[in-house]
């Protein structure tokens, strides 16, 4: 009998996120620095009797659109030429806020794929597993290899970076989700109206990302030049984003930004004690978490 697997699915933050124009395939080019953090979901996988795979997850979407479910179905289809994968029980225990820009859904999908890869050795090879991951979502491959990476293209180009571990984080959930599609639409509209700077070309974004990686590795935390292109486009409709960021900076954060397409805002602190004190203060009004950057992904392939 195949042994069940439990895989931790960490969140990520975008330390830097530049967004290009819409591409012919409907995606936008990005140039970003991803860092996996200790805030996580927990994915449990087990083979079960019967014909139907089951999913238990507190999510606000139909089962067939859940990323862990989609990942499991894609793995079963790919493995079918070599082995019959039995029906599965998938249980996702959420610790990562949904619709927050922390990559929880993508990480759940990656954790599911990694768990099945280990449960059924030889069912798919490593390259095939990564192709399945990319087909589920642009961010999924990141959660399968390194804890920190420069990310470009639509998210499929990953260059590992040695993580910095000299800080702690306060993650603040302002109390509302922002859909990724809505964020991209608002950014495109804000650019068309001239309310935010226009997108730069792919080559310029790649050069800028190289400079941002150099800054990440070399300069003090307080001197990081990073930005999130979504932030200024979203603030007019979500003023709480700017308020949370300002409060984090006022509390002593050496750097603060929004993660992904929102809505989570995070602050970076030089000590875990300082971060915990700030978290306790923010928790009176928001869902707030302390976290730390991961040196490695415990379940990487």
Phi, psi and omega in degrees: 000131179294130181288140175298159179232141170241125183234128176279139184242098185284153171283170172226157167243153170262108176291321176226141179210104172258141184237128178271194180282164176295137181266172180297334180274004178092348177271164172254144172288140175234161171221113193214161169244116179262138172228123175286143183231172189285339175299133189207162165261170178230122183249122179250132182233136177211141172285139181228161175287157178103187186251346189250128172283138182245152179228130171242115183199135174278088181224160185255037179221160176299152182308315185293347177259353178294134186293323178295318177298312181299320179297316180296317180295320179295321178296315180299319179295316182294326183280346189300334180287343183246322187206151176271117177273124182291173172299151188234152165255122178244122178238121179248114177262114189276128169240347182261127177301143179276152178061033189247353183083016182258001175074023184300315180296318178295320179292323176299318179296316179297317180297321178297314180296317180295318179299316180291324177300323180277329178289326185233073182303134178085355180294321171221156176269174187297316181295322178295322178299318179293325177293321176298316181301314180297326179290335178283319181183153186299327184273349188298316182302329180304319186284008183248356187228286187240155185280342179218136184203150165276129188238131181215186189070222173270005182122356185273344181265113185239128174238111183301145177233143174292121184293145169271137184239018187265036179202165173237163186235147164244122180257125182242121175264112185288354173107008178213147176272161171230123180288145180300316180300316180297320181296316178296318179299316181294323177294315178300317180293319179295323177292317180297327180274356180077016182280338177226161181301149179290164176290148174262167180288165184299319182296319178295322178296321179295319179295318179296321180297321176301318179294323180293321177297318178299317178296318179304317186280332195248327191263164178295154182306318184291346181258004178302131184265017191291157176215170173232115185296338179287332195302304184295332179287332184268334186304320180303326180267341181229072184298340178298335178298312180293322179297316180295318179297316180297320179295321178297315179296320179294335180277359178109007175297136178277345177203144177214147181197176172263147178264134177055223179266019177086169019251001182292139173244142182230152174238148180249131184234151184284343181220151179290328178297316178297315180299317181295322177298317179293319178302316180300321179293314182292330184295346176289339184235337185226168163281122183225148185222147165264151181204171176220155179289142180273140176283330180204163173272123187294335184243032181293161180256000000 
